[in-house]
Amino acid sequence: MAISDWPEGERPRERLLALGPEALSDAELLAIYLRIGVRGKSAVDLARDLISAFDGSLARLAEAPLAEMARVPGIGTAKAAQLKASFELARRALAQDMTTRETIFSAPGKVRDWLRLKLATRPHEVFMALWLDAQNRLIRADELFTGTLTQTSVYPREVVKAALACNAAAVILAHNHPSGVAEPSRADELLTQSLKSALALVDIKVLDHFIVAGNAAPLSFAERGLL
C-alpha cells in the first residue's frame, strides 16, 4: 500500500505538512522515506518492523550495515541505500554545523548529538579527538584508536602527534562504552589526566572528555569536575 492510498488523516506526509516533523513518530518519519509498504503492510507497518529489527533503536538502525538493513523483509537494497544516505546526511549536517559556527560551544547539544550518532552503537570501544583552533572552532574529528568490547589502548605520544599535525589549540576527547554504562572508570580518569598533562606540554588544552553509552546524553568529565 502506497502512502497516497491511505485515508487522508493517516498519511504521514500530510501530517508532517500540517503539524511539522516533530509531531510524527519515528515509524511515520521512516515511512515517508520508504514511501510504499508490502502486501498486507503499510509503509508505517514496514517502518515499525525495521526499527524493531534493530532492538527498537534508531541509533542502531543508523549504524547498521546496509546488508543487514536490506535483509529485513520488505526493505531490500534500494530502500536500505536510501536510508543509509539519509542517516549519513544527518551526520554531515551536524559536523558541518560544528565547523561553521563561530565557536563549538555555541551549540554544545549538537556536539553531544554528533558524538552519540558517531559512537553510541559501535560494538567495540573507539577513542576519538575533536581538534579545535584558538577560537574553539572544529578543525577535524579523528578516530585515533579502536579496541575491544571493554577497553582501548590509548597512547599519549600518538595523541600529541595527531594534535600537532593539525595545529590544534584545544581538544575535546571522547570514547564509547559498548556496555551502555556511561560512568567513567578509574582507568578513564587516569587516562584523561595523563593526556591532559602530555598535551599541556605543547600548549594544547583539554576542554572536555565525553563518554558515549547508548542513547543517553554523553557524560561530560568537565561537568563532573573530573578535569
VENSUL-V47584 format. One line per field, one symbol per residue. ss: DSSP state (@ for helix, = for strand, . for the rest). psi: psi as a letter, one per 30 degrees, with the letter a starting at -180 (. if undefined). burial: # if it has 16 or more other C-alpha atoms within 10 Angstrom, else .. A space follows every 50 residues. Layout:
ss->???
psi->???
burial->???
This chain:
ss->.=@@@..@@@.@@@@@@@@.@@@..@@@@@@@@@.=.=..=.@@@@@@@@ @@.....@@@@@@..@@@@@@....@@@@@@@@@@@@@@@@@@@@@@@@@ ...@@@@@@@@@@@@@@@@......=======.....=========.... .....@@@@@@@@@@....=======.........@@@@@@@@@@@@@@@ ....========......==@@@@...
psi->klefflkeffkeeeeeeeflfffkleeeeeeeeeelalkfkleeeeeeee eefhggjeeeeefkkeeeeffkkfdleeeeeeeeeeeeeeeeeeeeeeff lekfffieeeeeeeeeeefegkflkkklkjklafghkkelkkjekkbaff lkkkjeeeeeeeeeeghkflkklklljfffjfkkleeeeeeeeeeeeeff fghkkjelkkkkjaglkkkkeeffgg.
burial->..#.......###.##.........#######.####....###.##### #.##..########.#..##.#.##.#.###.##..#...#..##.###. ..##.....#############.##########..####.....##.... ##.#.#..##.##....###########...#.....#..##..#####. ...###.########.#####......
